[in-house]
């Protein structure tokens, strides 16, 4: 279950997406998610890409994974609290 106080861990999200992409090329991932190839690369590299709810939905659909699974993989509790 996703904690409502969790923060998106972009590095964890990128690692998860890269592992789930498998044999799919970034180009195919871009087409399936309707997101740019450079954006997919930034996400997978843990770069400075911002992630909106709409983007998360596109990623879940494009990578054929549940929204809950994607959010579980991409969130961590705020360790500063």
DANORHU-V288174 format. One record per backbone hydrogen bond with DSSP energy under -0.5 kcal/mol. NH is the residue of the N-H (numbers start at 0). CO is the residue of the C=O. Records with the same first field share a line. If there is no record, write none. Layout:
# DANORHU-V288174
NH: CO, CO
This chain:
# DANORHU-V288174
5: 2
6: 75
8: 73
9: 7
12: 8
13: 9
14: 10
15: 11
16: 12
17: 13
18: 14
19: 15
20: 16
21: 17
23: 20
28: 24
29: 25
30: 26
31: 27
32: 28
33: 29
34: 29
39: 35
40: 36
41: 37
42: 38
43: 39
44: 40
45: 42
46: 41
55: 51
56: 52
57: 53
58: 54
59: 55
60: 56
61: 57
62: 58
63: 60
64: 59
69: 65
70: 66
71: 67
72: 68
73: 69
74: 70, 71
75: 6
77: 4
78: 76
80: 77
